[in-house]
Amino acid sequence: MINRLTTTLLAAALAWQVSAQDVTATIHANDGKQTIKKEIYGQFAEHLGSCIYGGLWVGENSPIPNIQGYRKDVFDALKALKVPVLRWPGGCFADEYHWRDGIGPRSERPSMKNNNWGGTIEDNSFGTHEFLNLCEMLGCEPYISGNVGSGTVEELAKWVEYMTSEEGTPMAKLRKENGREKPWKVKYLGVGNESWGCGGNMRPEFYSDLYRRYSTYCRNYDGNQLYKIASGASDYDYNWTQVLMDRVGTLAHGVSLHYYTCSGWTGSKGSATQFDDDQYYWTLGKCLEIEDVIKKHKAIMDEKDPKHQIGLLVDEWGTWWDEEPGTIPGHLYQQNALRDAFVAALSLNVFHRHTDRVVMANIAQVVNVLQSMILTDQKGTGHMVLTPTYHVFQMYTPFQEATYLPLDLNSETIKVRHEYFTAMDATRDDGYRTLPLLSASAAKTTDGSIVLALTNVSLDKSQTVAFDIEGYTAKSVSGRILTSASVADYNDFEHPDRVAPREFKDAKLKKGVLTVKIPAKSLVVLTVK
């Protein structure tokens, strides 16, 4: 094994040998300890806009090709993405959702008004059976968000019983009458959502007592083991986490955290596709602020839980822009540019670094809402397009369940600030954020390969990075690149492949050194063997 002194001398020699290079870096291939949990690549599906209806679900009688009512093109795209966990039915919708309205014959299910998102009338044709069957078909874990805001303890307890009890209970009998003989396996249960806001405008002390009560009656049936998640903080609300840890502690298996890359909650949030250079760099700086937020919540959790028994779940994250012109207000349909892809990559790299505590993350949302994987045509033509963010998640699939490898990379940085800098941000004394232009993450997969993601967010400067892979003999390298002429480029139904991965040929191995020439505004994922 190469010792630290040897590594230092090698790095110095490397810097001399590749003096023409911009950056040198080291991957510590023998120092990996933590597994990057696949659930970090989780998805989120809320009854919001056309995420469910017209996105995931069209019904068996739709002229749009479907599999048992699920859009076939969307289903196939999600299957290829290896979705590990899917959160449903909200979001804010969860705390007004009454699960009994979504079971039984669809023609007999009552309609409801979606008060949170545009006042849309929902027919409840997509309910418990449709969601859990979809998860089974996709091979992913379901994550149920329970109604604490407007529901009762009995209602949530009986929902758990309906989904997971085998036989001999009233809810198991009702489930069987509705066509499902065997119970589903349901691992993740969120006890409320955003209880500090749309989930009830509660104080953390009050919610903590409610959590203790509700979770008590959500029982484990017939071998099904619930992983119970307390409704956690919004970005910088560290007091909420402190109170939860003090008053709930290990009665919860996990606590949630929500963080959006957003310019504020009042007025315009800006366009997803029309922005200047300052707005672009501000977005990436804001996105990376999540690392400081995670560190501060982790520090609070570490005091009460030094053994890391309680997980941190970033179960809502992503960009939030203005709705696309001409779309329905309150449906949050936004386009998705290369800029959003960089937000996804940088955020995932942060989650990798904190996988000792971050056990799940769910980007918002899976189809047609906010920073989605997929967009479907709202005019009923049946067209579908994969977004740049989808391609990031697909390129990053080798990281799922791989061993995180420490990596040293000294990147050039810039200072970013402009009119979007608000009091909501974690302020800096000088009003600026420091933004590194390069970001990287490395991991060792189960077959012994190394997967390396490298992002260059500079608008105009290419970089050459020379990686010393300490303690590893590399013999081959292959990869793909995601880039485009502009960071504002996006995919639409007329140009579905404007931003799409292609083969990357500017990675070379020579005498154990991996040299990567990465263009400006691009993301590269490499496999080294």
C-alpha positions in Angstrom: 0.0 0.0 0.0 1.3 3.5 -0.9 1.9 5.5 2.3 1.1 9.2 2.7 4.8 10.3 2.2 5.0 8.4 -1.0 1.7 9.9 -2.0 3.0 13.4 -1.4 6.1 12.8 -3.4 4.1 11.2 -6.2 1.8 14.2 -6.3 4.7 16.5 -6.5 6.3 14.5 -9.3 2.9 14.3 -11.0 2.5 18.0 -10.9 5.9 18.4 -12.6 5.2 15.7 -15.2 1.9 17.2 -16.2 2.9 20.9 -15.8 0.7 21.7 -18.8 -2.3 20.5 -16.9 -4.7 22.8 -15.1 -5.5 20.6 -12.0 -4.1 17.6 -10.2 -6.3 15.4 -8.0 -6.1 12.2 -6.0 -8.6 9.4 -5.6 -8.0 7.4 -2.4 -9.1 4.0 -3.7 -8.3 2.1 -0.5 -10.0 4.5 1.9 -13.6 3.9 1.1 -15.8 3.1 4.1 -19.3 4.3 3.5 -21.8 2.9 1.0 -23.7 5.3 -1.2 -27.2 4.2 -0.5 -29.3 3.7 -3.6 -32.2 5.6 -2.0 -30.2 8.8 -2.5 -31.5 8.5 -6.1 -35.1 8.4 -5.0 -38.0 10.0 -6.8 -41.1 11.9 -5.6 -44.6 11.8 -7.1 -47.3 14.2 -5.8 -50.8 14.8 -6.9 -49.7 18.1 -8.4 -50.4 19.3 -11.9 -49.9 16.5 -14.4 -47.4 14.4 -12.4 -49.9 11.6 -11.7 -52.7 12.2 -14.2 -51.2 12.4 -17.7 -47.8 11.8 -16.3 -47.6 8.4 -14.6 -51.2 7.4 -15.1 -53.6 7.6 -18.2 -55.9 4.7 -17.4 -56.4 1.4 -19.3 -58.8 3.0 -21.8 -56.5 5.8 -22.9 -55.4 5.9 -26.6 -51.9 6.6 -25.2 -50.0 3.3 -25.0 -50.1 2.0 -21.4 -49.4 -0.9 -19.2 -52.4 -1.5 -16.9 -53.1 2.2 -17.0 -49.5 3.4 -16.5 -48.1 5.3 -19.5 -45.8 2.9 -21.2 -43.1 5.4 -22.3 -42.9 6.9 -18.8 -42.9 3.5 -17.2 -40.1 2.2 -19.5 -38.0 5.4 -18.9 -38.3 5.0 -15.1 -37.5 1.3 -15.3 -34.3 2.1 -17.1 -33.5 4.7 -14.4 -33.4 2.0 -11.7 -35.6 4.0 -9.4 -34.9 2.8 -5.9 -37.8 4.5 -3.9 -40.8 6.5 -4.9 -42.5 8.9 -2.5 -46.3 9.5 -2.7 -49.0 11.1 -2.4 -47.2 14.4 -1.4 -46.0 16.9 -0.5 -48.7 19.3 0.7 -51.4 17.1 -0.9 -50.6 14.3 1.6 -52.1 16.2 4.5 -55.5 16.6 2.7 -55.5 13.1 1.3 -57.9 10.5 2.7 -56.9 7.1 1.5 -60.3 5.5 1.7 -61.4 7.8 -1.2 -58.8 6.1 -3.4 -59.8 2.4 -3.0 -62.5 0.2 -4.5 -64.1 0.4 -8.0 -62.8 3.6 -9.7 -66.3 4.5 -10.9 -67.5 4.7 -7.3 -64.6 6.7 -5.9 -65.5 10.2 -4.8 -63.9 13.3 -6.4 -61.9 15.9 -4.4 -60.6 19.4 -4.9 -56.9 19.8 -4.8 -56.8 22.9 -2.6 -53.0 23.1 -2.6 -52.3 23.0 -6.3 -54.5 25.0 -8.6 -57.9 23.8 -7.3 -58.0 20.9 -9.7 -60.7 18.3 -9.3 -59.3 14.9 -8.7 -61.3 11.7 -9.4 -59.1 9.5 -7.2 -58.7 6.9 -10.0 -55.0 6.7 -8.9 -54.9 5.5 -5.3 -53.3 3.0 -2.9 -53.5 0.0 -5.2 -52.4 1.9 -8.3 -49.4 3.4 -6.5 -48.2 0.2 -4.7 -48.7 -1.9 -7.8 -46.6 0.6 -9.8 -43.8 0.3 -7.2 -43.9 -3.5 -7.5 -43.7 -3.3 -11.3 -40.8 -0.8 -11.1 -39.0 -2.9 -8.4 -38.8 0.1 -6.1 -39.6 0.7 -2.4 -42.8 2.7 -1.8 -42.6 5.7 0.6 -46.0 6.6 1.9 -46.6 10.2 3.2 -49.3 9.9 5.9 -51.9 12.5 6.7 -51.3 14.1 10.0 -52.5 17.6 9.2 -56.1 16.9 8.5 -56.3 13.2 9.3 -56.7 11.1 12.4 -54.5 8.6 14.2 -57.1 5.9 13.4 -57.1 6.8 9.7 -53.3 6.5 9.4 -53.2 3.3 11.5 -55.8 1.6 9.4 -54.1 2.6 6.2 -50.9 0.8 7.4 -53.1 -2.2 8.4 -54.8 -2.1 4.9 -51.5 -2.1 3.1 -49.4 -4.5 5.2 -51.5 -6.9 7.3 -51.8 -10.5 6.1 -55.1 -11.9 7.4 -57.5 -11.8 10.3 -57.9 -8.0 10.4 -60.8 -5.9 9.1 -58.5 -3.9 6.8 -56.9 -7.0 5.4 -60.4 -8.3 4.6 -61.3 -5.0 2.9 -58.1 -5.1 0.8 -58.9 -8.6 -0.4 -62.4 -7.5 -1.3 -60.8 -4.8 -3.4 -58.8 -7.4 -5.4 -55.4 -7.6 -3.6 -55.0 -10.9 -1.7 -51.5 -10.6 -0.4 -50.3 -7.5 1.5 -47.7 -5.2 0.0 -44.3 -4.6 1.5 -44.2 -1.0 2.7 -41.0 0.1 4.3 -41.0 3.9 4.4 -43.8 5.8 6.2 -43.7 9.6 6.6 -45.6 10.7 9.6 -46.8 14.0 8.1 -45.2 16.4 5.7 -43.9 20.0 6.2 -45.8 20.1 9.5 -44.3 23.6 10.0 -46.2 24.8 6.9 -48.8 23.3 4.6 -49.0 20.2 6.8 -50.6 22.1 9.7 -48.5 25.3 10.5 -47.4 23.6 13.7 -44.7 24.4 16.2 -42.0 21.8 16.6 -43.0 21.0 20.2 -46.6 20.3 19.2 -45.6 18.3 16.2 -43.2 16.2 18.2 -46.0 15.1 20.5 -48.2 14.4 17.6 -45.5 12.3 16.0 -45.1 10.2 19.2 -48.8 9.6 19.2 -49.3 8.8 15.5 -46.2 6.6 15.2 -47.3 4.5 18.2 -50.3 3.2 16.4 -48.6 2.6 13.0 -47.7 -1.0 13.7 -45.6 -3.7 12.1 -47.8 -6.4 10.7 -46.8 -9.9 9.6 -43.1 -9.3 9.1 -43.4 -5.9 7.5 -41.0 -3.5 9.3 -41.8 0.2 9.0 -39.1 2.8 8.8 -40.9 5.8 10.3 -39.9 9.3 9.3 -40.6 12.4 11.3 -41.5 15.6 9.3 -38.3 17.6 9.5 -37.1 21.1 8.8 -37.1 23.4 5.9 -33.5 24.3 4.9 -32.2 26.7 7.6 -34.6 25.9 10.5 -32.1 24.3 12.8 -34.4 24.8 15.8 -36.9 22.4 14.3 -34.3 19.6 14.1 -33.1 20.4 17.7 -36.6 20.0 19.1 -37.2 16.8 17.2 -34.0 15.3 18.4 -34.8 16.3 22.0 -38.4 15.2 22.0 -38.7 12.4 19.5 -35.1 11.0 19.3 -34.9 7.3 18.4 -38.7 6.9 18.3 -38.1 8.0 14.7 -35.9 6.0 12.3 -35.3 9.2 10.2 -36.1 12.9 9.9 -36.7 14.7 6.7 -35.2 17.9 5.3 -36.4 20.0 2.4 -34.2 22.3 0.4 -35.0 24.0 -2.9 -32.7 25.9 -5.2 -35.1 28.9 -5.4 -34.8 32.6 -5.3 -37.6 33.1 -2.7 -41.2 32.3 -2.1 -42.8 35.6 -3.2 -42.8 37.1 -6.6 -41.1 35.8 -9.7 -38.6 32.9 -9.3 -37.1 33.5 -12.7 -37.3 31.5 -15.9 -36.1 27.9 -16.3 -34.6 28.7 -19.7 -34.0 32.5 -19.9 -31.3 33.7 -17.6 -28.0 35.6 -17.7 -24.6 34.5 -16.6 -25.0 35.9 -13.1 -28.2 34.1 -12.5 -26.6 30.9 -13.8 -23.7 31.1 -11.3 -26.0 32.2 -8.5 -28.1 29.1 -9.0 -25.1 26.8 -8.7 -23.9 28.6 -5.6 -27.3 28.4 -4.0 -27.5 24.7 -4.9 -24.2 24.0 -3.2 -25.4 25.8 0.0 -27.2 22.5 0.8 -23.8 21.1 2.0 -23.6 23.7 4.7 -27.2 23.1 5.7 -26.7 19.3 5.9 -23.6 19.8 8.0 -25.5 22.0 10.5 -28.4 19.6 10.8 -26.0 16.7 11.1 -24.1 18.4 14.0 -27.4 18.7 15.9 -28.3 15.1 15.2 -24.8 13.9 16.2 -25.1 15.4 19.7 -28.2 13.3 20.4 -27.4 10.3 18.1 -23.6 9.8 17.9 -24.1 6.3 16.6 -26.1 7.5 13.6 -29.1 5.4 14.3 -31.4 8.1 12.9 -31.2 8.9 9.2 -31.5 12.2 7.5 -33.7 12.1 4.4 -33.6 15.0 1.9 -37.0 13.9 0.6 -37.6 17.1 -1.4 -34.9 19.0 -3.3 -34.3 20.5 -6.7 -34.8 23.7 -8.6 -38.0 25.8 -8.5 -38.6 28.2 -11.3 -41.7 30.1 -12.7 -44.3 28.0 -14.4 -43.9 27.8 -18.2 -46.0 30.5 -20.0 -49.4 29.2 -21.1 -49.5 26.4 -18.5 -52.1 26.0 -15.7 -51.3 28.2 -12.7 -50.5 26.1 -9.6 -49.4 23.1 -11.7 -45.7 23.9 -11.5 -44.9 22.7 -15.0 -41.4 24.0 -15.8 -38.8 23.3 -18.4 -35.4 21.7 -17.5 -32.2 23.1 -18.9 -28.5 22.0 -18.8 -28.3 24.4 -15.8 -30.7 22.1 -13.9 -28.6 19.1 -14.8 -25.6 20.7 -13.1 -27.8 21.3 -10.0 -28.6 17.6 -10.0 -25.0 16.5 -10.4 -23.6 18.9 -7.8 -26.3 18.0 -5.3 -25.7 14.3 -5.7 -22.0 14.8 -5.2 -22.9 16.5 -1.9 -25.1 13.6 -0.8 -22.3 11.2 -1.6 -20.0 13.0 0.8 -22.5 12.8 3.6 -23.8 9.3 3.1 -22.9 8.5 6.8 -26.1 10.4 7.7 -28.0 11.1 4.5 -29.8 7.8 3.8 -32.3 9.0 1.2 -33.0 11.9 -1.2 -36.1 12.4 -3.4 -35.9 15.0 -6.2 -39.0 17.0 -6.8 -40.6 15.7 -8.9 -40.6 12.7 -11.2 -42.9 13.8 -14.1 -44.1 17.3 -15.3 -43.5 19.1 -12.0 -40.5 21.3 -11.0 -37.1 19.6 -11.7 -38.6 16.5 -13.3 -37.1 13.5 -15.0 -39.7 13.4 -17.7 -42.0 15.8 -19.5 -45.2 14.7 -21.3 -47.2 16.7 -23.8 -50.0 18.6 -22.1 -52.1 18.7 -25.3 -52.8 14.9 -25.2 -50.6 14.0 -28.2 -48.8 11.3 -26.2 -45.4 12.8 -26.7 -42.7 12.4 -24.0 -39.2 13.8 -23.6 -36.4 13.0 -21.2 -34.9 16.0 -19.5 -31.2 16.8 -18.9 -31.8 15.9 -15.3 -33.0 12.5 -16.3 -29.7 11.9 -18.1 -27.7 12.9 -15.0 -29.6 10.3 -12.9 -29.1 7.7 -15.6 -25.4 8.4 -15.9 -25.0 8.3 -12.1 -26.7 4.9 -11.7 -23.3 3.1 -11.1 -23.0 5.0 -7.8 -26.0 3.2 -6.3 -24.7 0.9 -3.6 -21.1 1.7 -4.5 -18.4 2.5 -1.9 -17.7 6.2 -1.6 -14.0 7.1 -2.2 -12.4 10.2 -0.7 -11.1 12.5 -3.4 -8.8 15.5 -3.2 -9.5 18.2 -5.8 -8.4 21.8 -5.6 -10.6 23.7 -8.0 -10.5 27.3 -9.1 -13.3 29.3 -7.5 -15.3 32.4 -8.2 -17.4 34.7 -6.1 -21.1 34.9 -7.0 -23.7 37.4 -6.0 -26.5 39.3 -7.6 -30.1 40.5 -7.1 -31.4 37.0 -6.2 -29.3 37.0 -3.0 -32.0 37.1 -0.3 -32.4 36.9 3.4 -33.4 33.3 3.0 -29.9 32.3 2.1 -27.3 31.4 4.7 -25.7 34.8 4.7 -22.0 35.5 4.3 -20.3 38.5 5.9 -19.3 39.9 2.5 -22.6 38.9 0.8 -20.9 36.5 -1.6 -20.7 32.8 -2.1 -17.6 30.9 -3.2 -18.4 28.6 -6.1 -15.8 26.0 -7.2 -15.8 25.5 -11.0 -15.0 21.8 -10.7 -16.9 19.2 -8.8 -16.1 15.5 -8.6 -17.2 12.3 -6.9 -15.7 8.8 -7.0 -16.8 5.4 -5.8 -15.8 1.7 -6.1 -18.5 -0.6 -7.5 -19.2 -4.2 -6.4 -17.2 -5.5 -9.4 -14.1 -3.5 -8.4 -14.4 -0.8 -11.0 -14.1 2.9 -10.1 -16.8 5.3 -11.3 -15.8 8.9 -11.4 -18.1 11.9 -12.1 -16.5 15.2 -13.0 -18.4 18.5 -13.7 -17.0 21.7 -15.1 -19.6 24.4 -14.6 -17.4 27.2 -16.1 -19.2 28.9 -19.0 -16.0 29.5 -21.0 -13.0 27.6 -19.6 -12.1 24.0 -20.3 -10.0 22.1 -17.7 -7.6 19.3 -17.8 -7.5 17.2 -14.6 -4.8 14.6 -13.9 -6.0 12.0 -11.4 -3.7 9.9 -9.3 -5.7 6.8 -8.3 -3.9 5.9 -5.1 -3.7 2.2 -4.5 -5.4 1.1 -7.7 -4.0 -0.2 -11.0 -6.1 1.2 -13.8 -6.0 -0.5 -17.2 -8.9 1.0 -19.1 -11.3 3.9 -19.1 -14.6 4.7 -20.8 -17.2 7.2 -20.3 -20.0 9.6 -21.5 -20.4 13.4 -21.5 -23.4 15.6 -21.1 -23.0 19.1 -22.6 -24.6 21.5 -25.0 -23.9 24.8 -26.8 -25.6 26.8 -24.0 -26.4 26.1 -20.4 -29.9 27.3 -21.2 -30.4 24.5 -23.8 -33.2 22.1 -23.1 -35.1 19.2 -24.7 -38.6 19.6 -26.1 -41.0 17.6 -28.2 -39.5 18.9 -31.4 -35.9 18.5 -30.2 -35.9 15.7 -27.7 -32.1 15.0 -27.9 -30.7 18.5 -27.9 -29.1 17.8 -24.5 -28.2 14.1 -24.4 -25.2 12.0 -23.4 -22.7 10.9 -25.9 -19.4 8.9 -25.9 -16.5 10.7 -24.2 -13.0 10.2 -25.7 -10.9 12.7 -23.9 -9.9 10.5 -20.9 -6.5 8.8 -21.2 -4.5 6.5 -19.0 -0.7 6.7 -18.9 1.7 5.4 -16.3 -1.1 5.1 -13.7 -2.3 8.7 -14.3 -5.9 9.4 -15.5 -5.9 12.6 -17.5 -9.3 14.1 -18.3 -9.8 17.0 -20.7 -13.2 18.3 -19.8 -14.8 21.1 -21.8 -16.6 24.1 -20.3 -20.2 23.6 -19.1 -20.1 19.8 -19.2 -20.5 16.7 -17.1 -18.4 13.5 -17.6 -19.0 10.1 -15.9 -16.1 7.6 -16.3 -15.7 3.9 -15.6 -12.1 2.9 -14.7 -11.1 -0.7 -14.7 
